[in-house]
Amino acid sequence: MKVLSGLLLAPTLAAVLVLACTPTNAARRGGGSTFDGSWSVAIYTQLGDCGSVRVAARIVGGRVYSEDQSYQAGGGVSANGAVRVSVAGFGRSASASGRLSHNSGAGHWRSSRGECSGSWSASRRAGHY
């Protein structure tokens, strides 16, 4: 997959809040989640010229955090695995939705202007939290 400088903001589950506090403190305040841990997220463009990328993300207390601080995002994972995330950076923005199960997940994303859209898939990284 080629890395895109223009749309590294493609919705990662990853993708995705720049940390205002450490994950350990966030976990204590927000409580644990079944989906907490490190995830590898692959983002695929199916419409438009936004490329594809693989990123690392961390879920703490049901909140999704990016391990790349070059963009900002917000969102989370509900107790049943429903994912909603919005991402902004490099002058662009996008939103994503989908669902996680115990060790994997998938969904769709769309840029705010509609020039690109696609799918994402995620897998839990063993031994990381």
Phi and psi restraints in degrees (value plus and minus 20) as a CYANA .aco file:
   2 LYS   PHI    -106.0   -66.0
   2 LYS   PSI     123.6   163.6
   3 VAL   PHI    -105.8   -65.8
   3 VAL   PSI     113.0   153.0
   4 LEU   PHI    -124.1   -84.1
   4 LEU   PSI     102.6   142.6
   5 SER   PHI     -95.6   -55.6
   5 SER   PSI     -50.8   -10.8
   6 GLY   PHI     -95.0   -55.0
   6 GLY   PSI     -47.9    -7.9
   7 LEU   PHI    -157.1  -117.1
   7 LEU   PSI      30.3    70.3
   8 LEU   PHI     -88.3   -48.3
   8 LEU   PSI     -29.1    10.9
   9 LEU   PHI    -103.1   -63.1
   9 LEU   PSI     -22.9    17.1
  10 ALA   PHI     -64.7   -24.7
  10 ALA   PSI     112.6   152.6
  11 PRO   PHI     -73.8   -33.8
  11 PRO   PSI      88.5   128.5
  12 THR   PHI    -116.0   -76.0
  12 THR   PSI     122.5   162.5
  13 LEU   PHI     -91.9   -51.9
  13 LEU   PSI     -26.5    13.5
  14 ALA   PHI     -85.2   -45.2
  14 ALA   PSI     -52.6   -12.6
  17 LEU   PHI    -113.8   -73.8
  17 LEU   PSI     115.5   155.5
  18 VAL   PHI     -88.4   -48.4
  18 VAL   PSI     111.1   151.1
  19 LEU   PHI     -87.0   -47.0
  19 LEU   PSI     105.0   145.0
  20 ALA   PHI    -113.9   -73.9
  20 ALA   PSI     -34.3     5.7
  21 CYS   PHI    -168.5  -128.5
  21 CYS   PSI     151.4   191.4
  22 THR   PHI     -94.1   -54.1
  22 THR   PSI     131.7   171.7
  23 PRO   PHI     -78.2   -38.2
  23 PRO   PSI     -53.9   -13.9
  24 THR   PHI     -81.9   -41.9
  24 THR   PSI     -66.6   -26.6
  25 ASN   PHI     -87.0   -47.0
  25 ASN   PSI     -58.6   -18.6
  26 ALA   PHI     -83.0   -43.0
  26 ALA   PSI     -58.6   -18.6
  27 ALA   PHI     -85.4   -45.4
  27 ALA   PSI     -60.2   -20.2
  28 ARG   PHI     -84.7   -44.7
  28 ARG   PSI     -61.4   -21.4
  29 ARG   PHI     -95.0   -55.0
  29 ARG   PSI     -60.6   -20.6
  30 GLY   PHI    -113.3   -73.3
  30 GLY   PSI     -28.8    11.2
  31 GLY   PHI      60.1   100.1
  31 GLY   PSI     140.5   180.5
  32 GLY   PHI     -98.9   -58.9
  32 GLY   PSI     143.4   183.4
  33 SER   PHI    -154.4  -114.4
  33 SER   PSI     128.3   168.3
  34 THR   PHI     -76.5   -36.5
  34 THR   PSI     -46.3    -6.3
  35 PHE   PHI    -119.8   -79.8
  35 PHE   PSI     -15.7    24.3
  36 ASP   PHI     -79.2   -39.2
  36 ASP   PSI     120.5   160.5
  37 GLY   PHI     119.5   159.5
  37 GLY   PSI    -193.0  -153.0
  38 SER   PHI    -113.4   -73.4
  38 SER   PSI     119.5   159.5
  39 TRP   PHI    -151.5  -111.5
  39 TRP   PSI     127.3   167.3
  40 SER   PHI    -124.8   -84.8
  40 SER   PSI     106.0   146.0
  41 VAL   PHI    -139.9   -99.9
  41 VAL   PSI     105.7   145.7
  42 ALA   PHI    -124.4   -84.4
  42 ALA   PSI     107.6   147.6
  43 ILE   PHI    -133.7   -93.7
  43 ILE   PSI     103.3   143.3
  44 TYR   PHI    -134.8   -94.8
  44 TYR   PSI     112.1   152.1
  45 THR   PHI    -112.3   -72.3
  45 THR   PSI     107.8   147.8
  46 GLN   PHI    -133.3   -93.3
  46 GLN   PSI     -38.2     1.8
  47 LEU   PHI    -157.9  -117.9
  47 LEU   PSI     103.8   143.8
  48 GLY   PHI      81.6   121.6
  48 GLY   PSI    -196.4  -156.4
  49 ASP   PHI    -136.9   -96.9
  49 ASP   PSI      42.0    82.0
  50 CYS   PHI    -130.7   -90.7
  50 CYS   PSI     -22.3    17.7
  51 GLY   PHI      51.9    91.9
  51 GLY   PSI    -193.7  -153.7
  52 SER   PHI    -153.7  -113.7
  52 SER   PSI     135.8   175.8
  53 VAL   PHI    -174.7  -134.7
  53 VAL   PSI     135.6   175.6
  54 ARG   PHI    -138.7   -98.7
  54 ARG   PSI     112.1   152.1
  55 VAL   PHI    -154.1  -114.1
  55 VAL   PSI     142.8   182.8
  56 ALA   PHI    -122.0   -82.0
  56 ALA   PSI     119.8   159.8
  57 ALA   PHI    -156.3  -116.3
  57 ALA   PSI     139.1   179.1
  58 ARG   PHI    -151.1  -111.1
  58 ARG   PSI     117.6   157.6
  59 ILE   PHI    -131.3   -91.3
  59 ILE   PSI     106.7   146.7
  60 VAL   PHI    -154.3  -114.3
  60 VAL   PSI      99.4   139.4
  61 GLY   PHI      40.5    80.5
  61 GLY   PSI       9.6    49.6
  62 GLY   PHI      63.2   103.2
  62 GLY   PSI     -23.8    16.2
  63 ARG   PHI    -115.2   -75.2
  63 ARG   PSI     123.8   163.8
  64 VAL   PHI    -119.1   -79.1
  64 VAL   PSI     109.9   149.9
  65 TYR   PHI    -143.1  -103.1
  65 TYR   PSI     123.3   163.3
  66 SER   PHI    -111.2   -71.2
  66 SER   PSI     128.2   168.2
  67 GLU   PHI    -115.0   -75.0
  67 GLU   PSI     -15.5    24.5
  68 ASP   PHI    -137.6   -97.6
  68 ASP   PSI      95.6   135.6
  69 GLN   PHI    -109.4   -69.4
  69 GLN   PSI      -5.2    34.8
  70 SER   PHI    -103.2   -63.2
  70 SER   PSI     -24.2    15.8
  71 TYR   PHI    -164.4  -124.4
  71 TYR   PSI     144.1   184.1
  72 GLN   PHI    -137.9   -97.9
  72 GLN   PSI     127.5   167.5
  73 ALA   PHI    -171.8  -131.8
  73 ALA   PSI     144.0   184.0
  74 GLY   PHI    -165.6  -125.6
  74 GLY   PSI     130.4   170.4
  75 GLY   PHI     131.0   171.0
  75 GLY   PSI    -191.4  -151.4
  76 GLY   PHI    -189.3  -149.3
  76 GLY   PSI    -194.8  -154.8
  77 VAL   PHI    -144.3  -104.3
  77 VAL   PSI     105.9   145.9
  78 SER   PHI     -97.5   -57.5
  78 SER   PSI     151.7   191.7
  79 ALA   PHI     -80.4   -40.4
  79 ALA   PSI     -48.2    -8.2
  80 ASN   PHI    -111.5   -71.5
  80 ASN   PSI     -15.2    24.8
  81 GLY   PHI      76.1   116.1
  81 GLY   PSI     -20.8    19.2
  82 ALA   PHI     -87.9   -47.9
  82 ALA   PSI     112.2   152.2
  83 VAL   PHI    -133.5   -93.5
  83 VAL   PSI     114.0   154.0
  84 ARG   PHI    -158.3  -118.3
  84 ARG   PSI     103.5   143.5
  85 VAL   PHI    -161.0  -121.0
  85 VAL   PSI     121.8   161.8
  86 SER   PHI    -143.7  -103.7
  86 SER   PSI     125.1   165.1
  87 VAL   PHI    -153.6  -113.6
  87 VAL   PSI     121.6   161.6
  88 ALA   PHI    -161.4  -121.4
  88 ALA   PSI     119.0   159.0
  89 GLY   PHI     152.0   192.0
  89 GLY   PSI     138.2   178.2
  90 PHE   PHI      37.3    77.3
  90 PHE   PSI      10.3    50.3
  91 GLY   PHI      55.8    95.8
  91 GLY   PSI      -7.9    32.1
  92 ARG   PHI    -152.0  -112.0
  92 ARG   PSI     146.1   186.1
  93 SER   PHI    -167.1  -127.1
  93 SER   PSI     139.6   179.6
  94 ALA   PHI    -175.2  -135.2
  94 ALA   PSI     145.2   185.2
  95 SER   PHI    -154.2  -114.2
  95 SER   PSI     134.5   174.5
  96 ALA   PHI    -160.6  -120.6
  96 ALA   PSI     133.8   173.8
  97 SER   PHI    -167.3  -127.3
  97 SER   PSI     142.2   182.2
  98 GLY   PHI     146.4   186.4
  98 GLY   PSI    -174.7  -134.7
  99 ARG   PHI    -167.6  -127.6
  99 ARG   PSI     120.6   160.6
 100 LEU   PHI    -125.6   -85.6
 100 LEU   PSI     127.1   167.1
 101 SER   PHI    -131.4   -91.4
 101 SER   PSI    -181.1  -141.1
 102 HIS   PHI     -75.9   -35.9
 102 HIS   PSI     -72.4   -32.4
 103 ASN   PHI    -143.5  -103.5
 103 ASN   PSI     -14.4    25.6
 104 SER   PHI    -172.5  -132.5
 104 SER   PSI     152.5   192.5
 105 GLY   PHI    -190.3  -150.3
 105 GLY   PSI     150.9   190.9
 106 ALA   PHI    -182.6  -142.6
 106 ALA   PSI     143.0   183.0
 107 GLY   PHI     159.3   199.3
 107 GLY   PSI    -181.9  -141.9
 108 HIS   PHI    -148.1  -108.1
 108 HIS   PSI     137.6   177.6
 109 TRP   PHI    -158.5  -118.5
 109 TRP   PSI     139.9   179.9
 110 ARG   PHI    -171.2  -131.2
 110 ARG   PSI     115.9   155.9
 111 SER   PHI     -92.0   -52.0
 111 SER   PSI     133.4   173.4
 112 SER   PHI     -84.0   -44.0
 112 SER   PSI     -49.3    -9.3
 113 ARG   PHI    -110.6   -70.6
 113 ARG   PSI     -25.5    14.5
 114 GLY   PHI      61.0   101.0
 114 GLY   PSI     -12.9    27.1
 115 GLU   PHI     -95.3   -55.3
 115 GLU   PSI     -40.0     0.0
 116 CYS   PHI    -161.9  -121.9
 116 CYS   PSI     132.3   172.3
 117 SER   PHI    -178.9  -138.9
 117 SER   PSI     146.4   186.4
 118 GLY   PHI     157.1   197.1
 118 GLY   PSI    -173.5  -133.5
 119 SER   PHI    -147.5  -107.5
 119 SER   PSI     145.6   185.6
 120 TRP   PHI    -157.9  -117.9
 120 TRP   PSI     134.0   174.0
 121 SER   PHI    -157.9  -117.9
 121 SER   PSI     128.7   168.7
 122 ALA   PHI    -154.2  -114.2
 122 ALA   PSI     129.3   169.3
 123 SER   PHI    -159.1  -119.1
 123 SER   PSI     120.3   160.3
 124 ARG   PHI     -90.5   -50.5
 124 ARG   PSI     116.2   156.2
 125 ARG   PHI    -108.5   -68.5
 125 ARG   PSI      99.9   139.9
 126 ALA   PHI     -84.0   -44.0
 126 ALA   PSI     119.0   159.0
 127 GLY   PHI      54.7    94.7
 127 GLY   PSI      -9.9    30.1
 128 HIS   PHI    -137.6   -97.6
 128 HIS   PSI     114.5   154.5
